[in-house]
């Protein structure tokens, strides 16, 4: 993403998060978008641009430390009120809806807090943090959507077509290993270590995910097909019809197509819901929380336990291989 319009102080903050904190480019880009919207709102609120100006077109390159030092909690709460009442959810929708969700507002608050903490504690450009007492909107607790065991088996059983081996392998890895879509798309041949995959997760953190028999067999079948179609020196594990690295969008489309084939509501499920499915089924079959947390790449077992509190685990722990045997399905 191009940060040309960002003032130097914001660029320094983004660089700090990418290089020192090790956050992913996608996370840093989201920080930029959230803070750009906030700074644009402040310029409009303070009358520094015409009242009729379009918020999304207001430049922020001229913002300096003096501008940021003058930020007040009242301005931040006015920004949150704008987000909850007046901000359009989907700009390109035929019938626009107004008001962002509590999750979206909370994310923007997190960006604002992080920015001003950086200015105060790390860069020491501000003496006091004006948002130190900023409250976050209450986020309603919702249970993650996931497929049942029978629905998961049905999804695997309907895979067909030109890319049958590839698509089956991708679905099998999602349902057994709980990868994020960016992690799966980013896999390279050298990440395959026989009984495991090396995963590059959020914030460039590496982890190892072990493969059960079902995943290993599916991957071996796909790699045999891949040998026949892969251009020389192409390291991407999963290839598109154009013989380049498959995109996240293509994977999402493939998943939706097979969900519909299986008679499942494709609007209710996504690749991330398959990740929830993997975690839920593992926990239901006795895999301990710490193992599931490590497999998913969560920062703590407590986060995993909180996210999947709806799952009742068995007293006796079962091996992760049990999941693979249950979900094993012939191509």
C-alpha positions in Angstrom: 0.0 0.0 0.0 1.2 3.5 -0.8 1.8 5.7 2.2 2.5 8.8 0.1 -0.1 10.9 1.9 1.0 9.9 5.3 2.9 12.5 7.4 6.4 11.5 8.5 5.3 10.9 12.1 2.7 8.3 10.9 5.2 6.7 8.5 7.6 6.3 11.4 4.9 4.6 13.5 4.1 2.2 10.6 7.8 1.4 10.1 8.1 0.7 13.9 5.3 -1.8 13.8 6.5 -3.6 10.7 10.2 -3.8 11.6 10.4 -3.7 15.4 7.1 -5.3 16.3 7.2 -7.7 13.4 3.6 -7.2 12.4 2.5 -8.3 8.9 2.2 -5.9 6.0 -1.6 -6.5 6.1 -1.8 -5.4 9.7 0.3 -2.4 9.1 -1.8 -1.4 6.1 -4.9 -1.6 8.3 -3.3 0.6 10.9 -2.7 3.2 8.2 -6.2 3.1 6.9 -7.8 3.3 10.4 -5.5 6.2 11.4 -5.9 8.0 8.1 -9.7 8.0 8.6 -9.3 9.3 12.2 -6.9 12.1 11.1 -9.2 13.1 8.2 -12.1 13.3 10.6 -10.1 15.5 13.0 -9.3 18.0 10.2 -12.9 18.2 9.3 -14.0 18.5 12.9 -11.6 21.3 13.6 -12.7 23.3 10.5 -9.3 22.9 8.8 -11.1 21.9 5.5 -14.4 23.0 4.1 -17.4 21.5 5.9 -18.6 20.1 2.6 -15.4 18.2 2.0 -15.6 14.5 1.3 -14.0 12.7 4.3 -12.3 10.1 2.1 -10.6 12.8 0.0 -9.1 15.0 2.8 -5.2 15.0 2.7 -3.3 14.3 5.9 0.3 14.9 4.7 0.4 18.3 6.6 -0.4 16.9 10.0 2.4 17.5 12.6 3.1 16.8 16.2 1.4 20.0 17.4 -1.8 18.8 15.7 -1.6 15.5 17.5 -0.7 17.1 20.8 -4.1 18.9 20.7 -6.2 15.7 20.4 -8.8 15.4 23.1 -10.9 12.5 24.3 -14.0 14.4 23.2 -12.7 14.4 19.6 -12.1 10.7 19.8 -15.6 10.0 21.1 -17.0 12.2 18.4 -15.1 10.1 15.9 -16.6 6.9 17.4 -20.1 8.5 17.2 -19.5 9.2 13.5 -18.5 5.6 13.0 -21.5 4.1 14.8 -24.1 6.4 13.2 -22.9 8.0 10.0 -20.1 5.9 8.4 -21.3 3.9 5.4 -20.7 0.1 5.9 -20.2 -0.8 2.2 -19.4 2.3 0.0 -20.4 0.5 -3.2 -23.7 -1.0 -2.0 -26.9 -0.2 -3.9 -28.7 0.6 -0.7 -26.0 1.9 1.7 -26.3 1.0 5.4 -24.8 3.3 8.1 -22.9 2.5 11.3 -19.9 0.3 11.7 -20.0 -2.8 13.9 -18.5 -2.8 17.4 -15.7 -5.0 16.2 -14.8 -2.4 13.5 -14.9 0.4 16.0 -12.8 -1.5 18.5 -10.2 -2.1 15.8 -9.9 1.6 15.1 -9.6 2.4 18.8 -6.8 -0.1 19.1 -5.0 1.6 16.2 -5.5 5.1 17.9 -4.3 3.8 21.3 -1.2 2.2 19.7 -0.4 5.3 17.8 -0.5 7.6 20.8 1.3 5.1 23.0 4.1 5.1 20.4 4.2 8.9 20.3 4.4 9.1 24.1 6.5 6.1 25.2 8.6 5.2 22.2 9.1 8.3 20.1 8.7 10.6 23.1 7.1 13.3 21.0 4.3 13.9 23.4 4.5 14.5 27.1 1.1 13.1 27.9 -1.1 10.5 26.2 -4.5 12.1 25.4 -6.2 8.8 24.8 -4.9 6.9 27.9 -8.4 6.7 29.4 -10.1 5.9 26.2 -12.8 3.2 26.6 -13.5 0.5 23.9 -17.0 -0.3 22.7 -18.5 -3.5 24.2 -18.2 -6.3 21.7 -21.0 -8.8 21.9 -19.8 -12.4 22.4 -20.7 -14.6 19.5 -20.0 -18.3 19.0 -17.8 -19.2 16.0 -19.7 -20.9 13.1 -18.3 -24.3 12.2 -19.2 -27.4 10.3 -20.3 -30.6 12.0 -18.3 -33.8 11.5 -20.9 -35.1 9.0 -20.9 -31.8 7.1 -17.1 -31.8 7.0 -17.1 -35.3 5.5 -19.8 -34.3 3.0 -17.8 -31.3 1.9 -14.7 -33.5 1.2 -16.8 -36.0 -0.6 -18.2 -33.6 -3.3 -14.8 -32.3 -4.6 -14.6 -32.8 -8.3 -13.5 -31.2 -11.6 -10.2 -30.2 -13.3 -8.5 -29.3 -10.0 -9.9 -32.2 -8.0 -6.6 -33.2 -6.3 -5.6 -29.6 -5.5 -9.0 -28.6 -4.1 -9.4 -31.7 -2.1 -5.9 -31.2 -0.6 -6.6 -27.6 0.3 -9.9 -28.5 2.0 -8.3 -31.4 3.8 -5.6 -29.2 5.2 -8.1 -26.5 6.3 -10.3 -29.1 8.1 -7.4 -31.0 9.7 -4.8 -28.3 10.4 -6.9 -25.1 10.8 -4.6 -22.9 8.7 -5.5 -19.3 7.9 -6.1 -18.7 4.2 -3.0 -16.4 3.9 -0.9 -19.2 5.5 -2.1 -21.8 3.0 -1.7 -19.6 0.0 1.9 -18.7 1.2 3.0 -22.3 1.4 6.1 -23.2 -0.7 7.4 -26.6 -1.7 10.3 -26.3 0.8 7.8 -25.9 3.6 6.9 -29.6 3.2 8.9 -31.7 5.7 7.2 -35.0 5.2 5.3 -35.4 8.4 4.8 -31.6 8.9 4.4 -28.2 7.3 6.4 -25.1 8.2 3.8 -22.3 8.5 4.6 -18.6 8.3 1.9 -17.0 10.4 0.8 -13.6 11.6 3.7 -11.2 12.3 6.1 -13.5 10.4 6.0 -16.0 13.3 6.9 -19.5 12.3 5.3 -22.7 13.6 5.2 -26.4 12.7 1.9 -28.1 11.9 2.0 -31.9 11.8 0.1 -33.8 9.1 -2.0 -36.8 9.8 -2.3 -39.7 7.2 -5.3 -38.1 5.5 -3.5 -34.8 4.8 -0.2 -36.5 3.8 -2.0 -38.8 1.3 -4.0 -35.8 -0.1 -0.8 -33.7 -0.5 1.1 -36.5 -2.1 -1.7 -37.0 -4.7 -1.7 -33.3 -5.5 2.1 -33.0 -5.7 2.1 -35.8 -8.3 -0.4 -33.7 -10.4 1.6 -30.5 -9.7 4.8 -32.0 -11.3 3.0 -32.2 -14.6 1.8 -28.5 -14.7 4.3 -26.5 -12.7 6.6 -24.1 -14.6 10.4 -24.4 -13.9 11.6 -22.8 -10.7 8.1 -22.2 -9.4 8.2 -22.8 -5.6 4.5 -22.0 -4.7 2.9 -25.2 -3.4 -0.7 -24.5 -4.7 -1.0 -23.3 -8.2 -3.8 -21.6 -10.1 -5.0 -22.5 -13.6 -2.5 -20.0 -14.9 0.3 -22.0 -13.1 1.1 -19.2 -10.7 0.6 -19.1 -7.0 -3.1 -19.5 -6.2 -4.7 -16.3 -4.7 -6.8 -15.9 -1.6 -9.8 -14.9 -3.7 -9.5 -18.1 -5.8 -9.4 -20.3 -2.7 -12.5 -18.5 -1.3 -14.4 -19.1 -4.5 -13.4 -22.7 -4.6 -14.5 -23.2 -1.0 -17.9 -21.5 -1.7 -18.4 -23.7 -4.8 -17.8 -26.9 -2.9 -20.0 -25.8 0.0 -22.9 -25.3 -2.4 -22.1 -28.7 -4.0 -22.4 -30.3 -0.5 -25.8 -28.6 0.0 -24.4 -26.3 2.7 -25.2 -22.6 3.1 -22.2 -20.9 1.4 -23.2 -17.5 2.8 -22.6 -18.8 6.4 -19.2 -20.4 5.9 -15.8 -19.3 4.6 -12.2 -20.5 4.8 -12.0 -19.0 8.3 -15.0 -21.0 9.3 -13.2 -24.1 8.2 -10.4 -23.0 10.6 -13.0 -22.8 13.4 -14.3 -26.3 12.3 -10.8 -27.8 12.6 -10.4 -26.4 16.1 -13.8 -27.3 17.3 -13.6 -30.9 16.0 -10.2 -31.4 17.5 -11.4 -30.2 20.9 -14.5 -32.3 20.7 -12.4 -35.3 20.0 -10.2 -34.8 23.0 -7.2 -32.9 21.8 -6.0 -30.6 24.6 -6.3 -26.9 24.4 -2.6 -26.2 24.5 -2.0 -28.4 21.4 -4.9 -26.8 19.5 -3.6 -23.3 20.4 -0.1 -24.2 19.1 -1.5 -25.7 15.9 -3.7 -22.6 15.2 -0.8 -20.2 15.9 -2.7 -18.4 18.7 -0.7 -16.2 21.0 -2.0 -18.1 24.1 -3.9 -21.1 25.2 -6.2 -18.8 27.1 -7.3 -17.1 23.9 -8.1 -20.5 22.4 -10.0 -21.6 25.5 -12.0 -18.3 25.5 -12.8 -18.5 21.7 -13.9 -22.1 21.9 -15.6 -22.1 25.3 -18.7 -23.7 23.6 -16.7 -26.9 23.1 -16.9 -29.6 25.9 -13.6 -31.5 26.0 -13.2 -35.1 27.1 -11.3 -35.9 30.2 -9.1 -38.4 28.3 -6.8 -36.8 25.7 -6.8 -38.3 22.2 -4.1 -38.0 19.6 -4.5 -35.5 16.8 -4.3 -38.5 14.4 -7.8 -39.5 15.5 -9.1 -36.4 13.7 -7.4 -37.4 10.5 -8.8 -40.9 10.6 -12.4 -39.5 11.1 -12.1 -37.0 8.3 -10.3 -39.3 5.9 -12.3 -39.5 2.7 -11.3 -41.1 -0.6 -10.9 -38.7 -3.5 
